[in-house]
Amino acid sequence: MALSYRTRKRLALLILVVGMPLYVVAAVTLVNWADARWGRLPIWAEVAVYLTLGLLWALPFRSVFRGVGQADPQAAREKAKGPGPSA
């Protein structure tokens, strides 16, 4: 079942406001844990890890974020139809 535009917009906002900060905390905690366990990575490897983790979070949510920044397609279709028959 496809999500409506309004639902996708609300879900995207929830992901960005709640999920993203939680993911950032988890990613930094994971890297710090690895540093404490095995020692600090070289700076180029640490940058690569953070870049990978920074891109990895968005992959599962691509369908939610796709098209959210554009106008509501359903509203555009209803507007194009014009007013209904007057009684």
Steps between C-alpha positions, in 0.01 A plus 500: 500500500642835398517776758316821431698820448386638834600182684841491332556864591416440866708182512798681343474773762484242780805320360699824479399640839509182708677228304794698366627624839465148642695361203775760543537413869511128415760552223729711720462252787589213265812678372607596854448141616715374212766761585507389864516134407753501213660845519440806291470459124709709265323827417427396139337177621296685762376744236409206275306334784306818578424562130379143458283520811373840385375357172390163633215635716310640202487183289203339676305827487548591132137426414378716790712802404446475123285789379424643846657837416271548200139605481230248590424308178143422610424870557637580154270237343196632687583857400537399135155340504344830590177551685247222487160535330285762665156405608 
